[in-house]
């Protein structure tokens, strides 16, 4: 039997990423961040230290995930000795009940003391909270679990409308794929924006969905219409925000009278056509504020608000902050 490959001096300087695994863990919560860190390492090796990802379980051996895929834990959590750079705690439905996995929070609390960075993906935040690591911290989790996390752990301030939240050395992310966004932000912090951009391109994803962005888009937050004329209008709208989107115009596109269109739209989508269009324009403006350096006046015109004053008023009403303040907080280039 061949001897195991010796770790090169360069690899020994890699940042150690320890991902906790337990029965019924959500596989994507592990696979997503792991892929980001591994890809980053491949890009910088051998010139710069990258990441060394390890799966740690309650014991060594196979771990059956929520979907039935089996992972291999190479080290037991209670025997981790050498320093850990980043601890990743994934989620799964099993994490939400306080009676489940009682042995994990104490182990995580002990490990966290020796980590530069402690993170959770999706409902892994419940395990961090039970370990006392979210006391006095701002955090997020899957949007369906935010209320439960806040009720169970009142000392934590839960922010439901975030992709990920960083509070000091504690990072928490929202549902499943947001763990990829969080890991990419960590790569950008550790290895620079250029490496993070290359990772994003290789994984065919956005470089940055900022932590201030909603966990779900307007199309996901609103229900899709049950009938074709309304649903087709919904599909058409995002690419035509600069145009006249009055009820009369939309009704004509659906080949309906304005009165019937308004009634059918509200019944099938849950909001009026005007409110739905406004939400789409806010979402488009937010994305532009976060990712571009175009002036706010240009953005207001291009997403269909028309005037800066209108966009300012809508942002204050829907987001609680004016466009300039939103950009200051969340822009990638701020």
C-alpha positions as semicolon CSV with decimal commas, in nm:
position;residue;x (nm);y (nm);z (nm)
1;X;0,000;0,000;0,000
2;X;0,136;0,339;-0,104
3;X;0,246;0,579;0,164
4;X;0,026;0,888;0,210
5;X;0,159;1,193;0,031
6;X;0,359;1,421;0,252
7;X;0,220;1,768;0,298
8;X;0,442;2,028;0,132
9;X;0,568;2,326;0,334
10;X;0,344;2,548;0,123
11;X;0,034;2,341;0,199
12;X;0,114;2,341;0,570
13;X;0,071;2,717;0,566
14;X;-0,276;2,691;0,416
15;X;-0,567;2,822;0,620
16;X;-0,737;2,529;0,787
17;X;-1,113;2,522;0,720
18;X;-1,298;2,279;0,944
19;X;-1,654;2,190;0,840
20;X;-1,866;2,021;1,104
21;X;-2,073;1,723;0,992
22;X;-2,350;1,538;1,174
23;X;-2,634;1,300;1,086
24;X;-2,896;1,456;0,853
25;X;-2,680;1,760;0,774
26;X;-2,772;1,953;0,459
27;X;-2,523;1,844;0,192
28;X;-2,520;2,173;-0,002
29;X;-2,429;2,363;0,314
30;X;-2,104;2,168;0,312
31;X;-2,041;2,125;-0,060
32;X;-2,096;2,493;-0,151
33;X;-1,840;2,660;0,079
34;X;-1,600;2,367;0,033
35;X;-1,603;2,419;-0,344
36;X;-1,532;2,790;-0,306
37;X;-1,235;2,737;-0,073
38;X;-1,094;2,450;-0,279
39;X;-1,122;2,642;-0,606
40;X;-0,948;2,942;-0,451
41;X;-0,663;2,718;-0,336
42;X;-0,620;2,575;-0,684
43;X;-0,594;2,926;-0,825
44;X;-0,323;3,054;-0,588
45;X;-0,119;2,734;-0,547
46;X;0,175;2,703;-0,515
47;X;0,268;3,069;-0,490
48;X;0,041;3,166;-0,202
49;X;-0,124;2,988;0,091
50;X;-0,476;2,878;0,016
51;X;-0,716;2,665;0,219
52;X;-0,712;2,309;0,356
53;X;-1,069;2,184;0,396
54;X;-1,147;1,904;0,642
55;X;-1,472;1,736;0,744
56;X;-1,501;1,685;1,120
57;X;-1,772;1,465;1,266
58;X;-1,889;1,353;1,606
59;X;-1,660;1,062;1,528
60;X;-1,452;0,957;1,229
61;X;-1,618;0,761;0,954
62;X;-1,930;0,792;0,739
63;X;-2,188;1,067;0,796
64;X;-2,528;1,024;0,628
65;X;-2,658;1,359;0,503
66;X;-3,019;1,476;0,484
67;X;-3,048;1,356;0,125
68;X;-2,882;1,020;0,186
69;X;-2,541;1,103;0,039
70;X;-2,262;0,973;0,264
71;X;-1,967;1,194;0,361
72;X;-1,646;1,080;0,528
73;X;-1,542;1,259;0,847
74;X;-1,163;1,240;0,879
75;X;-1,132;1,381;1,230
76;X;-1,360;1,379;1,538
77;X;-1,456;1,722;1,666
78;X;-1,348;1,645;2,020
79;X;-0,995;1,562;1,904
80;X;-0,922;1,870;1,696
81;X;-0,599;2,010;1,834
82;X;-0,406;2,218;1,582
83;X;-0,532;2,573;1,516
84;X;-0,837;2,624;1,294
85;X;-0,867;2,932;1,077
86;X;-1,235;2,902;0,982
87;X;-1,499;2,685;1,145
88;X;-1,803;2,622;0,925
89;X;-2,123;2,495;1,088
90;X;-2,378;2,377;0,829
91;X;-2,750;2,338;0,880
92;X;-3,036;2,101;0,815
93;X;-3,383;2,053;0,956
94;X;-3,232;1,851;1,242
95;X;-3,058;2,159;1,385
96;X;-3,371;2,358;1,466
97;X;-3,501;2,158;1,763
98;X;-3,306;2,224;2,082
99;X;-3,337;1,859;2,185
100;X;-3,140;1,741;1,879
101;X;-2,761;1,709;1,865
102;X;-2,707;1,804;2,233
103;X;-2,339;1,710;2,218
104;X;-2,257;1,957;1,940
105;X;-2,293;2,304;2,103
106;X;-2,033;2,240;2,378
107;X;-1,788;2,108;2,118
108;X;-1,846;2,408;1,895
109;X;-1,805;2,649;2,184
110;X;-1,470;2,497;2,273
111;X;-1,351;2,497;1,914
112;X;-1,463;2,855;1,855
113;X;-1,216;2,979;2,113
114;X;-0,931;2,862;1,890
115;X;-1,067;2,985;1,555
116;X;-1,003;3,311;1,375
117;X;-1,346;3,294;1,215
118;X;-1,666;3,110;1,307
119;X;-1,941;3,072;1,049
120;X;-2,276;2,906;0,994
121;X;-2,471;2,819;0,683
122;X;-2,851;2,824;0,683
123;X;-2,991;2,676;1,007
124;X;-2,644;2,601;1,137
125;X;-2,703;2,931;1,316
126;X;-2,922;2,743;1,568
127;X;-2,619;2,540;1,674
128;X;-2,407;2,855;1,710
129;X;-2,683;3,015;1,915
130;X;-2,712;2,713;2,148
131;X;-2,335;2,730;2,193
132;X;-2,376;3,090;2,315
133;X;-2,180;3,224;2,018
134;X;-2,460;3,451;1,894
135;X;-2,534;3,622;2,226
136;X;-2,524;3,997;2,167
137;X;-2,458;3,939;1,796
138;X;-2,643;4,019;1,476
139;X;-2,712;3,711;1,265
140;X;-2,928;3,564;0,994
141;X;-3,056;3,223;0,888
142;X;-3,296;3,075;0,635
143;X;-3,590;3,311;0,594
144;X;-3,837;3,042;0,702
145;X;-3,646;2,992;1,029
146;X;-3,577;3,353;1,127
147;X;-3,876;3,384;1,359
148;X;-3,791;3,059;1,535
149;X;-3,428;3,162;1,584
150;X;-3,535;3,495;1,732
151;X;-3,790;3,334;1,965
152;X;-3,551;3,066;2,086
153;X;-3,254;3,301;2,128
154;X;-3,367;3,649;2,228
155;X;-3,011;3,767;2,298
156;X;-2,935;3,743;1,926
157;X;-3,058;4,012;1,683
158;X;-3,188;3,822;1,381
159;X;-3,179;4,007;1,047
160;X;-3,415;3,820;0,813
161;X;-3,348;4,023;0,499
162;X;-2,978;3,941;0,454
163;X;-2,779;3,697;0,243
164;X;-2,511;3,688;0,511
165;X;-2,421;3,888;0,821
166;X;-2,079;3,951;0,968
167;X;-2,055;4,060;1,331
168;X;-1,693;4,064;1,436
169;X;-1,545;3,722;1,376
170;X;-1,889;3,557;1,359
171;X;-2,039;3,513;1,013
172;X;-2,387;3,371;0,950
173;X;-2,558;3,310;0,618
174;X;-2,912;3,257;0,501
175;X;-3,055;2,963;0,311
176;X;-2,832;2,693;0,158
177;X;-2,667;2,861;-0,145
178;X;-2,597;3,179;0,050
179;X;-2,316;2,985;0,214
180;X;-2,142;3,008;-0,122
181;X;-2,181;3,388;-0,120
182;X;-2,041;3,404;0,232
183;X;-1,744;3,183;0,147
184;X;-1,670;3,395;-0,158
185;X;-1,670;3,708;0,058
186;X;-1,418;3,539;0,288
187;X;-1,195;3,452;-0,008
188;X;-1,212;3,814;-0,118
189;X;-1,108;3,926;0,231
190;X;-0,823;3,671;0,254
191;X;-0,689;3,655;-0,100
192;X;-0,818;3,968;-0,272
193;X;-1,092;4,064;-0,512
194;X;-0,914;3,930;-0,820
195;X;-0,898;3,575;-0,682
196;X;-1,259;3,594;-0,567
197;X;-1,364;3,711;-0,912
198;X;-1,185;3,417;-1,075
199;X;-1,353;3,174;-0,833
200;X;-1,693;3,323;-0,917
201;X;-1,628;3,286;-1,288
202;X;-1,517;2,925;-1,256
203;X;-1,823;2,838;-1,045
204;X;-2,050;3,040;-1,278
205;X;-2,190;3,264;-1,008
206;X;-2,209;3,632;-0,918
207;X;-1,900;3,774;-0,752
208;X;-2,111;3,943;-0,490
209;X;-2,467;3,925;-0,372
210;X;-2,407;4,169;-0,088
211;X;-2,517;4,094;0,264
212;X;-2,770;4,372;0,233
213;X;-2,954;4,210;-0,051
214;X;-3,286;4,040;0,006
215;X;-3,280;3,663;0,058
216;X;-3,518;3,630;-0,230
217;X;-3,607;3,838;-0,533
218;X;-3,943;4,001;-0,599
219;X;-4,032;3,715;-0,830
220;X;-3,964;3,463;-0,551
221;X;-4,126;3,668;-0,276
222;X;-4,443;3,710;-0,480
223;X;-4,639;3,417;-0,610
224;X;-4,647;3,342;-0,980
225;X;-4,977;3,389;-1,151
226;X;-5,174;3,074;-1,218
227;X;-5,286;3,175;-1,567
228;X;-5,078;3,248;-1,874
229;X;-5,170;3,613;-1,953
230;X;-5,068;3,741;-1,610
231;X;-4,769;3,509;-1,579
232;X;-4,639;3,619;-1,920
233;X;-4,659;3,981;-1,810
234;X;-4,457;3,895;-1,499
235;X;-4,188;3,733;-1,714
236;X;-4,179;4,032;-1,950
237;X;-4,158;4,305;-1,686
238;X;-3,796;4,285;-1,554
239;X;-3,645;4,370;-1,894
240;X;-3,879;4,663;-1,958
241;X;-3,875;4,865;-1,636
242;X;-3,787;5,189;-1,814
243;X;-4,106;5,181;-2,021
244;X;-4,457;5,299;-1,940
245;X;-4,590;5,029;-1,709
246;X;-4,929;5,170;-1,628
247;X;-5,220;4,935;-1,571
248;X;-5,359;5,030;-1,910
249;X;-5,033;4,935;-2,085
250;X;-4,999;4,605;-1,900
251;X;-5,363;4,520;-1,953
252;X;-5,324;4,578;-2,324
253;X;-5,025;4,342;-2,330
254;X;-5,235;4,076;-2,157
255;X;-5,524;4,140;-2,396
256;X;-5,753;4,225;-2,106
257;X;-5,947;4,528;-1,995
258;X;-5,769;4,739;-1,728
259;X;-6,035;4,656;-1,471
260;X;-6,022;4,279;-1,531
261;X;-5,641;4,284;-1,548
262;X;-5,607;4,465;-1,213
263;X;-5,850;4,230;-1,042
264;X;-5,691;3,916;-1,190
265;X;-5,337;4,035;-1,114
266;X;-5,411;4,106;-0,751
267;X;-5,597;3,777;-0,709
268;X;-5,323;3,565;-0,868
269;X;-5,008;3,751;-0,756
270;X;-5,118;3,890;-0,421
271;X;-5,036;4,257;-0,484
272;X;-5,156;4,527;-0,720
273;X;-4,977;4,573;-1,054
274;X;-4,843;4,911;-0,941
275;X;-4,693;4,770;-0,620
276;X;-4,540;4,477;-0,807
277;X;-4,377;4,708;-1,062
278;X;-4,249;4,931;-0,782
279;X;-4,088;4,632;-0,611
280;X;-3,919;4,527;-0,934
281;X;-3,780;4,876;-0,980
282;X;-3,651;4,889;-0,623
283;X;-3,480;4,554;-0,669
284;X;-3,318;4,663;-0,996
285;X;-3,205;4,991;-0,837
286;X;-3,059;4,810;-0,536
287;X;-2,856;4,580;-0,759
288;X;-2,722;4,876;-0,956
289;X;-2,637;5,070;-0,641
290;X;-2,453;4,768;-0,501
291;X;-2,255;4,673;-0,810
292;X;-2,203;4,983;-1,027
293;X;-2,068;5,335;-0,993
294;X;-2,336;5,499;-1,203
295;X;-2,495;5,807;-1,053
296;X;-2,816;5,768;-0,857
297;X;-2,989;5,997;-1,103
298;X;-2,891;5,768;-1,392
299;X;-3,010;5,462;-1,202
300;X;-3,344;5,627;-1,120
301;X;-3,399;5,694;-1,489
302;X;-3,286;5,353;-1,611
303;X;-3,505;5,147;-1,376
304;X;-3,812;5,354;-1,452
305;X;-3,847;5,581;-1,149
306;X;-3,805;5,880;-1,378
307;X;-3,680;6,128;-1,122
308;X;-3,437;6,111;-0,834
309;X;-3,706;6,246;-0,603
310;X;-3,940;5,956;-0,682
311;X;-3,669;5,697;-0,622
312;X;-3,571;5,869;-0,296
313;X;-3,930;5,862;-0,172
314;X;-3,985;5,496;-0,263
315;X;-3,656;5,385;-0,104
316;X;-3,739;5,565;0,220
317;X;-4,081;5,403;0,230
318;X;-3,977;5,047;0,140
319;X;-3,620;5,017;0,274
320;X;-3,611;5,285;0,541
321;X;-3,304;5,457;0,393
322;X;-3,246;5,688;0,094
323;X;-3,054;5,557;-0,210
324;X;-2,729;5,733;-0,119
325;X;-2,725;5,581;0,229
326;X;-2,809;5,238;0,089
327;X;-2,511;5,261;-0,148
328;X;-2,283;5,373;0,132
329;X;-2,372;5,068;0,338
330;X;-2,381;4,796;0,077
331;X;-2,197;4,892;-0,243
332;X;-1,923;4,650;-0,344
333;X;-1,695;4,944;-0,428
334;X;-1,767;5,142;-0,109
